[in-house]
Amino acid sequence: MSTRPADKHGGHAASTGSGQARRPVTITSLQEKKALGEAIVMVTAYDYPSATVVDEAGVDLVLVGDSAAMVVLGYPNTTPVSMDEMVMLSAAVRRGLKHPLLIGDMPFGSYEASNEQAIANAQRFIKESGCDAVKLERGGASAERARAIVDSGIPVMGHIGLTPQSAVQLGGYRAQGRTAAAAQAVIEEALQLQEAGCFAIVLECVPSELTDALMPLLDVPAIGIGAGPHTDGQVLVFHDLLGIWDGRPAKFVRQYGQIREQMVAGVAAYAKDVRSRAYPAPEHEYEMSPDEARQLAGWARDHAVASRH
Ligand code: KIV
């Protein structure tokens, strides 16, 4: 266990390297970045240690994605994850995060039924997890939910293109908007979400031509994942970018580590040392004073003799 002091969220103070204190990211600072053409960095996180890592690495936005269903909880897709599970994971991330804006991903079934349901569950992310904002998928009826949540005082991020919660309806995990007509439909959804008051929009797995047609129409930041180089920022799943997930990465993923290999090698080395009794070594042992050790040895000897009779 680390004994570093914790900040007000329980997270550890991050250093900028320049000695300057980092300011917390806000919706206004994201708009400023967009205006200045500074790329926005977003990543997912699902627990306390990953939160401290992404904070220290200096990202702008952290999403507790419903991808947690697959990469953390082992479900076959994102739909089974519950509000209780998402709230618990988001609260753990909150405790490790200081600077980035924290977004809770509304899971499948937590917002579709009514505006009231959507507001109640968005409030759970804010009140129980300490999230700053929530994200939901698709335009259409979801845009109406987004508007209701925004009107209730909670910032909302939209998500269009490949929306994994409706992957079956979309024909699987495949790029969306690949014809002019389909691209226009995706762009329409983005504009609905912008009009509903979303502060940013995730654009997943769409052709770059679609992104290029959309960007001049958007006033809010667009964060791409498999949407080409011309969005205002990029997002990747933590387990994909670090090579922790054992599934096949999508075409748009660049892996910046192979951590799973190192994890397996580390645990295998530990297992080998335990089996060969190379671990624990003398430096891992605790000691008694010689006097206490003598007393204990005497007691154990007497006890062994007594128990034989
Ligand atoms: O759930 C998730 O991780 C996401 C990101 C890929 C944007 O929605």
Boltz pocket constraint, residues with backbone or C-beta under 6 A from the ligand:
constraints:
  - pocket:
      binder: B
      contacts: [[A, 44], [A, 63], [A, 64], [A, 65], [A, 66], [A, 67], [A, 68], [A, 105], [A, 159], [A, 202], [A, 225], [A, 235], [A, 236], [A, 237]]
      max_distance: 6.0
